Amino acid sequence: QVTLVESGGGLVQAGGSLKLSCTASGRAFSYLNMGWFRQAPGKEREFVAAISWAGSTTSYADAVKGRFTISRDNAKNTLYLQMNSLKPEDTAVYYCAASTPYSIGTLYSQSEYKSWGQGTQVTVSS
């Protein structure tokens, strides 16, 4: 398992932007599928975006497609989520997650991910 630490959350007005970061410990980051999930109050945790360990495949939830961009910098062991055109319904705790090395599982499935960060709060005001 790896240790994941998210940062970059905060309060932003609707229409604004935020960029989340997730830094991973260990040397296996390059071989991990990475994902972002979120959980709003009173709701279940849901998939937001994911990127394969090779970086060649990305996946997005319909609710964020065209507004959010996931990327990774393997040299820095860091995962990013650029969030633009934010809406109040994007308000949630955002979690990053990591698979086991060389996984070929389903990127949008929570069961694919074995390590989770502590989360960072994103609040979008109307």
C-alpha positions in Angstrom: 0.0 0.0 0.0 0.9 3.6 -0.5 0.2 6.7 1.6 -1.7 9.3 -0.2 -2.1 13.0 0.9 -4.5 15.3 -0.8 -4.3 19.1 -0.9 -5.7 22.0 -2.7 -9.3 22.0 -1.5 -11.1 25.1 -0.4 -14.0 27.5 -0.9 -14.7 28.8 -4.3 -17.6 30.6 -6.0 -19.6 28.9 -8.7 -17.8 29.2 -12.0 -14.4 29.2 -10.4 -11.6 26.8 -10.5 -9.5 24.7 -8.1 -6.6 22.3 -8.6 -6.3 19.3 -6.3 -3.1 17.5 -5.7 -2.4 14.0 -4.3 1.1 13.1 -3.3 2.0 9.4 -3.0 4.7 7.8 -0.9 6.8 5.0 -2.2 8.5 4.2 -5.6 5.7 2.3 -7.3 3.6 5.4 -8.2 4.4 5.0 -11.9 2.7 1.6 -11.9 -0.5 2.5 -10.1 -3.9 3.3 -11.5 -5.0 6.5 -9.8 -8.5 7.8 -9.2 -10.4 10.7 -7.7 -13.7 10.1 -5.8 -15.9 12.4 -3.9 -18.5 12.2 -1.2 -21.1 14.8 -0.5 -23.0 15.0 2.8 -25.6 12.4 3.0 -24.5 10.7 -0.2 -22.4 7.7 -1.1 -18.9 8.1 -2.4 -18.8 8.4 -6.1 -16.3 8.2 -8.9 -15.0 11.4 -10.4 -12.0 10.6 -12.6 -9.2 8.1 -13.1 -6.0 7.7 -15.0 -4.2 4.5 -15.8 -0.7 3.7 -14.6 0.7 4.2 -18.1 -1.2 7.5 -18.4 -2.7 6.5 -21.7 -6.2 6.0 -20.5 -8.4 8.4 -18.6 -12.0 8.1 -17.4 -14.5 10.7 -16.2 -17.9 10.7 -14.6 -20.5 12.2 -16.9 -21.2 14.9 -14.3 -17.6 16.3 -14.6 -16.7 15.5 -18.2 -15.5 18.6 -20.0 -15.0 20.5 -16.8 -12.4 18.4 -14.9 -9.1 17.1 -16.1 -7.0 14.4 -14.4 -3.3 14.2 -14.9 -0.2 12.7 -13.2 3.5 13.6 -12.8 5.3 10.3 -12.2 8.6 12.1 -11.5 6.9 13.9 -8.6 4.7 11.0 -7.4 1.8 13.4 -7.8 -1.8 13.1 -9.1 -3.8 16.2 -10.1 -7.4 17.1 -10.7 -8.0 20.4 -12.4 -11.5 21.5 -11.8 -13.0 24.3 -13.9 -16.5 25.8 -14.1 -17.3 24.5 -10.6 -20.9 24.1 -9.6 -22.5 24.0 -6.1 -23.2 20.3 -6.7 -19.5 19.7 -6.9 -19.3 20.4 -3.1 -17.9 17.3 -1.4 -14.9 15.8 0.2 -12.5 14.6 -2.6 -10.4 11.5 -2.1 -7.6 10.2 -4.2 -7.1 6.5 -4.5 -4.4 4.1 -5.8 -4.6 0.6 -7.2 -2.1 -2.2 -6.7 0.8 -2.1 -9.2 0.2 -3.1 -12.8 -3.5 -3.5 -12.2 -5.8 -3.9 -15.3 -9.0 -3.5 -13.4 -11.9 -1.1 -14.1 -10.8 2.5 -13.5 -14.2 3.8 -12.4 -14.8 1.0 -9.9 -14.0 1.7 -6.2 -13.0 -2.0 -5.8 -10.1 -1.3 -8.0 -8.4 0.9 -5.4 -6.7 -0.4 -2.3 -5.2 2.8 -0.9 -7.1 6.0 0.0 -6.2 9.4 1.1 -7.8 11.3 4.0 -9.7 13.6 1.7 -9.8 17.4 1.0 -12.9 19.5 1.3 -14.2 21.4 -1.8 -17.0 23.8 -1.2 -18.6 25.7 -4.1 -20.8 28.6 -3.2 -23.7 29.8 -5.4 
